[in-house]
Amino acid sequence: MTITIKQLQKGLADKQFSSVEITQDYLNKINQKNIDLNCFISVTGELALKQAASADAVIASGKGSVLTGIPMAHKDIFCTDGVKTSCGSKMLDNFIAPYDATVIEKFNRSGTVMLGKTNLDEFAMGSSNENSFYGSVGNPWDTSRVPGGSSGGSAAAVAARLAPGATGTDTGGSIRQPAALCGITGIKPTYGRVSRYGIVAFGSSLEQAGPFAHTAEDCALLLQSMSGFDPRDSTSVDQAVPNFSVDLNKDIAGLKIGLPKEFFADGLDSDVATVIETAISEFRKLGAEIVDISLPNMGLSIPVYYVVAPAECSSNLSRMDGVRFGHQCENPIDLEDLYKRSRSEGFGEEVKRRIMIGTYALSAGYYDAYYLKAQRLRRLIKQDYVKAFEQVDVILCPTTPEVAFKRGEKTDDPINMYLQDIYTLSLNLAGLPGMSIPAGFSQSMPVGLQLIGNYFEESRILNTAHKFQQVTDWHLKAPEVK
Amino acid sequence: MTLKTEEVRNIAHLARLQINDSNVEQYTNDLSNILNVFKQMKLHDTTNILPMAHPMDATQRLRPDVVSETNQREKFQAIAPDVEQHLYRVPKVIE
């Protein structure tokens, strides 16, 4: 059964239940089901009940806001003061964050309750949650399959109804792809919309935090709480934040939805394509105008992304030196040995691969051919979208080329794994907002539909998604988790 | 494009990573395969296209030079592997 944040909010306001009661209920479910799913790295039960009790007091005093008392799970990439922030890495297994990320601070101020910290691909690098020091995560629809990644734990937790909402980060698809594979709703806002302060950095010019929930309506509430200019984040954009819930019910008759032919070409599973086509007909029924468009440079997004993201990762992860925090090797003989062994012992294989690719792309003699070239091509990818948005209001495509694959199926083939993000990467390169919503099933596994908006037009894609969710019930389907 | 194992060893050194002899071949293969994917970038002409470092082409924001954060040395050093007299301890650097 699906209980939305909106419903919990009403129940709390009407005194049908208290925050302590629902928090305890979620903690019980986590206790039962996390053994199989492994979606939580840390469960913060004691803290959660304390936060819930204060939330109940705030609600009783009549000073509660929309999210007061709502339990949530946070990806273990957000720094949480006094609570382990591992980033899925052995490197940070002993790292107790000394401060709160701005996103966490904002949720604390909203009065939400933190149930725990969720599993992820190490340093958010991966598309299956199999690159975690804490083990892989089961997809609640079929535990032999992956939940997607990198925010796999958050997506699986919401899909398994272990939390009504969760946070994630999306550097190349890490919110949208797991949302699609787990059959839930997730949104990555425009680059700069949500503060990156206190998020362990991987790809600084690409990543954004965003929420997972069951509905677009809930995502609007959570995104509202997360968004806003932050002077502590130099990449934060000083742009007014609209009320994301106001336009949810706006009529979408006449809305121009573009279908980029490049995202419906070879490589797309035919059953997934059929599900998306059925969804498109729903949008037609709602009065949207469907327009064929082209984004000619999308084929470049894989090479461009896998130059830019590793380059940024190699630079960001150089701070993990075994000196100031994190893993330190035993008995280093000299400083170089300390650096090399601490890093080699602390990082997993995919992280090491990406650090090396990035180091190579940024090294003397290769910088122009790889990094600068990729940055020039990145502009072409952005320009494709800018031109497309002169023609249409929203772009629609599948979120992933296929449904969730089996665990272990792609772990030996990094490039095949990279192809999982073929429809999601280009948005991060361009900095655009995008979301994934459940659109149906193929092989009994959920299929995600991606909606892409113009810069700072999160409201419009949330509105488009909400209207779809008013006439379909894919987002309410729940897996049977044993 | 195929890397040589020596190049991979050098990249690892630049990245301050230690790779064992037993897996240098694997890294060489993996990295070469990834570099092969990059080849298609060469086919596109990018003359007169400016590199894009930020989605909104934003530049670094300036702020007044005033103290905005407090000193939390004790708290930050509490999570360090090895600290003595408020200093991070590392192996001897200068002989």
Chai-1 contact restraints between the chains, C-beta under 6 A:
chainA,res_idxA,chainB,res_idxB,connection_type,confidence,min_distance_angstrom,max_distance_angstrom,comment,restraint_id
A,I96,B,I79,contact,1.0,0.0,6.0,A-B,restraint_1
A,P98,B,K75,contact,1.0,0.0,6.0,A-B,restraint_2
A,P98,B,F76,contact,1.0,0.0,6.0,A-B,restraint_3
A,Y191,B,P55,contact,1.0,0.0,6.0,A-B,restraint_4
A,S205,B,H54,contact,1.0,0.0,6.0,A-B,restraint_5
A,S234,B,Q60,contact,1.0,0.0,6.0,A-B,restraint_6
A,S234,B,R61,contact,1.0,0.0,6.0,A-B,restraint_7
A,P303,B,V37,contact,1.0,0.0,6.0,A-B,restraint_8
A,P303,B,F38,contact,1.0,0.0,6.0,A-B,restraint_9
A,P303,B,Q40,contact,1.0,0.0,6.0,A-B,restraint_10
A,P303,B,M41,contact,1.0,0.0,6.0,A-B,restraint_11
A,V323,B,Y88,contact,1.0,0.0,6.0,A-B,restraint_12
A,V323,B,V90,contact,1.0,0.0,6.0,A-B,restraint_13
A,R324,B,A80,contact,1.0,0.0,6.0,A-B,restraint_14
A,R324,B,Y88,contact,1.0,0.0,6.0,A-B,restraint_15
A,F325,B,I79,contact,1.0,0.0,6.0,A-B,restraint_16
A,F325,B,A80,contact,1.0,0.0,6.0,A-B,restraint_17
A,Q328,B,P81,contact,1.0,0.0,6.0,A-B,restraint_18
A,P332,B,P91,contact,1.0,0.0,6.0,A-B,restraint_19
A,D334,B,P91,contact,1.0,0.0,6.0,A-B,restraint_20
A,L335,B,V90,contact,1.0,0.0,6.0,A-B,restraint_21
A,L335,B,P91,contact,1.0,0.0,6.0,A-B,restraint_22
A,L335,B,V93,contact,1.0,0.0,6.0,A-B,restraint_23
A,L338,B,P91,contact,1.0,0.0,6.0,A-B,restraint_24
A,Y339,B,R16,contact,1.0,0.0,6.0,A-B,restraint_25
A,K340,B,R16,contact,1.0,0.0,6.0,A-B,restraint_26
A,K340,B,Q18,contact,1.0,0.0,6.0,A-B,restraint_27
A,R341,B,Q18,contact,1.0,0.0,6.0,A-B,restraint_28
A,R343,B,R16,contact,1.0,0.0,6.0,A-B,restraint_29
A,R343,B,L17,contact,1.0,0.0,6.0,A-B,restraint_30
A,S344,B,L17,contact,1.0,0.0,6.0,A-B,restraint_31
A,S344,B,Q18,contact,1.0,0.0,6.0,A-B,restraint_32
A,K352,B,L17,contact,1.0,0.0,6.0,A-B,restraint_33
A,R353,B,D30,contact,1.0,0.0,6.0,A-B,restraint_34
A,I355,B,A15,contact,1.0,0.0,6.0,A-B,restraint_35
A,M356,B,I11,contact,1.0,0.0,6.0,A-B,restraint_36
A,M356,B,A15,contact,1.0,0.0,6.0,A-B,restraint_37
A,I357,B,I34,contact,1.0,0.0,6.0,A-B,restraint_38
A,T359,B,I11,contact,1.0,0.0,6.0,A-B,restraint_39
A,T359,B,L14,contact,1.0,0.0,6.0,A-B,restraint_40
A,T359,B,A15,contact,1.0,0.0,6.0,A-B,restraint_41
A,Y360,B,I11,contact,1.0,0.0,6.0,A-B,restraint_42
A,L372,B,P51,contact,1.0,0.0,6.0,A-B,restraint_43
A,K373,B,M41,contact,1.0,0.0,6.0,A-B,restraint_44
A,Q375,B,P51,contact,1.0,0.0,6.0,A-B,restraint_45
A,Q375,B,M52,contact,1.0,0.0,6.0,A-B,restraint_46
A,R376,B,T46,contact,1.0,0.0,6.0,A-B,restraint_47
A,R376,B,I49,contact,1.0,0.0,6.0,A-B,restraint_48
A,R376,B,P51,contact,1.0,0.0,6.0,A-B,restraint_49
A,L377,B,M41,contact,1.0,0.0,6.0,A-B,restraint_50
A,R378,B,M52,contact,1.0,0.0,6.0,A-B,restraint_51
A,R379,B,I49,contact,1.0,0.0,6.0,A-B,restraint_52
A,R379,B,M52,contact,1.0,0.0,6.0,A-B,restraint_53
A,I415,B,N33,contact,1.0,0.0,6.0,A-B,restraint_54
A,G431,B,P55,contact,1.0,0.0,6.0,A-B,restraint_55
